[in-house]
Amino acid sequence: MAAICRDADKEGWPAARFLAAIVEHELAERDRRRIERHLAEGKLLPGKTLETFAFETVPMISKAQVMAIVAATPGSAKAPTSCCSGRPAEARAISRQPSASP
């Protein structure tokens, strides 16, 4: 935060730019704390991620659908892409297709 104030003073930022920088910093900090809180509450072992999840051991969970949901989640800065196409838009289209099972 202090660095933002110094930059604003040194560069003569208008009030709107200064406030936008402060708000952006605060939102990023809240997002970081939220993720840390959720990881602590989830009690996952270190290194457990969607990329390391063994989807083949739980066949009723579709990796493409899970990755599409994560990619479509607002605020997910590092959302993984679809395992099928590498592009979230195509993964969302795949997840909307009706299931082939009865």
N, C-alpha and C positions, 0 to 999 in steps of 0.2 A: 504494500500500500504506500509506503514511504517513497518507493521508487516512482510510483505514478505521480505523486505530489511534486517530487523533484523535477520530473520530466515536464510536467505542466508549467511549473514556474520558469524553468529554463527556456522552454519553447514558446511560452506565451499562449497556451491553449485557451480558446474560448470556454466559457463555463459549460456549455452543452457537451463539448468534447471531453472535458474533465469529468463531468458527471457520468457520461457514457462509459469512460474507462473504469471509473470506480464501480459502477453497476456490473460491468462485465467481469471485473475481478471478483466481486462478491458472489455473483452467480456461479462462477467457476469454482470458487471455494466451497460454496454450499453443495454443489454437485459432487465434489471430491469427498466431502464429509459424509454425504448421503451414501455414496458407494462404499466407503469404509465402514459405515454403520451397518449396511446391509450385509457386507461380507462377514463382519463380526457376528451378527445375529444368525447368519446362515451356518456358522461353524464349519465351513468348508476347510479342507486341508489345503495348505499352500500348494499352488500349482494346479489346482483343479479349475479347469476352464471348459467352455463348450468345445474348444478344439481338441481337448484330451478326453472328452466324454465318449464312452464306448457305446455308440448308438446301436451297434449290431447285437448287443446283449439285451436290448429292450426294443424288440421289433415294432411295437405299437407306437413308438415315438419316431416321427419323421425328422431326420436331420435337416432336410431342405426346408420344412415348415418352421422348425425352431430357428434356423439361421435367418429365414425371411422375417420372422417376428422381431428378432433382435435387430436386424438391419433397418426395419421400419420404425423402431422405437425412437421417438424424438429425444434428443439430448444424448444419444449414444454416440459419443465421439469416436469410439473405436469399434463400431459395429462390424462384425465379420460379414463377409459376403456369402452368397450361396455356394454350397459345395458343388452344385451342378454346373452353374454357369459363370460364377465369379461376379455376377451382377445382381443386386438386390431386386430390381424390377422384375427380372425373369423368375427369380425365386418366389416373389409374391404371386406371380401368375401361376406357377406350379402349385403353390399351396391352396389356391382357390379351386383347382380342378377337383371334381367329385372323386371320392374314394372308389377304387375298383373292387373293394371287398363288399360282400353282401350285408 
